Amino acid sequence: MIAQGAYAVEPWTVRETDLKLDVLAQSESVFALSNGHVGWRGNLDEGEPHGLPGSYLNGVHELHPLPYAEAGYGYPESGQTVINVTNGKVVRLLVDDEPFDLRYGRLVAHERTLDLRRGVLERVCEWTSPAGSTVRVRSTRLVSLTQRAIAAVAYEVEPVDSRTRVVIQSELVANESLPEPNGDPRAARALKSPLEHEEDFADGPRLRLVHRTRRSGLRVAVAADHVLTGPERTTTSSESNVDVARLTVTSVLDPGERLRVEKLVAHGWSGVRSRPAMSDQVEAALAAAAHSGWQGLLDEQQAYLDDFWARADVEVDGDEEIQQAVRFALFHVLQAGARAEGRAIPAKGLTGSGYDGHAFWDTETFVLPLLTYTSPGAVAEALRWRQNTLPAARERAAQLGLRGAAFPWRTIEGSEGSAYWPAGTAAFHVNADIADAVVRYVAATGDRDFERDTGVELLVETARLWRSLGHHDHHGAFHIDGVTGPDEYSAIADDNTYTNLMARANLLAAAAAVERHPEQAAQLDVDHEESAAWRAAATAMHIPYNPDLGVHEQHAGFTRYQRWDFESTGPDQFPLMLHFPYFDLYRKQVVKQADLVLAMYTCGSHFDDEHIARNFAYYEPLTVRDSSLSACVQAVIAAQAGHLGLAYDYTVEAALMDLADLEQNTRDGLHIASLAGTWMALVAGFGGMRRTGDTLRFAPRLPERFSRLAFTIQLLDRRLHVEISPDKATYTLLSGPRLTITHHGEHLNVGPDSPAVRTVPPTPERPTPEQPPHRTPNAH
Ligand code: BGC
């Protein structure tokens, strides 16, 4: 586990000044660079030592059979796993005949800095070889946010006190050997040598490798070009073979002299394009990058990020750790989605192979809200990916005997990748989560073209699923039985409140959308009878409630179950799923992650303040947070219920999930949803931001630690700045025409020259609910 304080607490950087080899894999995730298309883990330039080598191309995966001890109808037969593609970041160094390897010799100084404003990873180190030669190495790495195929490294070496012979080997490496997977069943299965050679090429500073995956048949091309600066006596040679292409640069340097290699790397992949076409594609991308040059790429990166921070930054005064963590979170969420363009945003982004590189509902429910209000274009792309996968989702629905589309619980290319029914396909709520993301995006942007071309189809096909999955009972009430909600410690339950409320919203949104877009409705064969049936199901949707306790039920009958024996559960028996049988978790009152509490956030208008407080007090002592998706949601509702200290503690937990490696699995990749949840905890929690139609409501209240919280959001072509202090909130329109919002229920009309300032009302006093034993939030 990364010790707290492993990184210096600074507002715009994440800096490590000590290289700890035992936590290398975690820092590789923290220092990962990506643009949503290409992902490079923060591996050391020289490739070794490493925790987990990782270079990913979004969508590149291999297939493997999913074995079952007992066969069953409709079980997915083929699994998908992200693969480590050709590694273009390797730059090896030989110092007076000895490999520059930090496991040997003496590391005199080491610093790595992730610069969140410039979008680069910088490294400076000084190392004395076992034979006593000391060199200083500097490298800067970027994955370009402006040129989607491109990543680049500038690598520089200089001797410190005597004339030194140095050899730099800049490489492209395919089929790197990977460490054996650890015991966590959720971590990805590393696939051995997944790439078959098709082409290798080396000519002077230019290198190229083309490979193809064996089963999925995807072609991967990676090419590099180099610019060298060094003394005249520098010589070069290059060579390639099936899995390696290498440029070798040799020189003899006097103290004060430097050898510098600028390496541009272009990536491409395709399931259809030919080998020559792929070679040409990466060469063209390389030519464009060379045209910008190294400095040009740095400048473009900076300009892209300046623009991002101007519309997305969150400022926290009074808490430096949260300030750093939220910017780290914003940066990584941007990296995960910025240039995914028609591909999924996986649960780990492109920072590691955890969860086999799959995307889940995490994207629509946790990641897209942040992007909707800061980088809406990325949301449209992510939802277009869902639209592109509709054929697979329709097929899955048909296979299950349902209408419309059944989107997969986990996937890379669109088909169901979950072999496990109760916590897999039965979690049908992913369909409503996608619909909710469509509605949120359209409300926040007013993008009617998107609604017409993408939104309607997604809404209609998901509404069809609900109508066929549920049924009206003899009293007319509509039920959705036998499904799994967000809480994976309950499964195949009737009338999960979250699912039913989200399905209701989905059905109503579909009915409204087909009215606005009659042509699309006709193309999709929706008639009045069908949309009337959606409305009828929505209106009659059953929402289970226990009147004796005065609380909503997570699902029908949940509050009648036996309570989990928390008192006899030891601190080392979490996560419960690794220590107790699922059958027992399923039949007891114990909650893995916010479920009913999540419903109170996403479907807030269904609950009044009293219910929010009572439900939260009821579910809090049952919720063990064995998923990283929970803390941020609990933060939001704790803040709404007036438990600001508790909300703060949950915010810290979400914010430090990876910077402090709270779940001890950051090595497998970052928890992108929890990172996005940090923004959610601050903006929806302490900012109290909620949406009704296309209007935003705010109900800000700060925890004691914060003296100020400020954030900017994009809404309907406007930029709104919200600044909150302990006693007042200021709403300023930075650009665009007047806007109506609410502050603690009061309507405000904010104009370009008239910021609105309102006082923050007192916080309602309520006893703070307790968590299960050993599960208080990881506050510091
Ligand atoms: C959670 C799911 C989540 C998945 C991927 C699981 O542990 O229970 O809700 O989608 O992780 O993050």
Residues whose N, C-alpha, C, O or C-beta is under 5 A from the ligand:
A	BS01	BGC	A347 F360 W361 D362 P486 E488 D626 S627
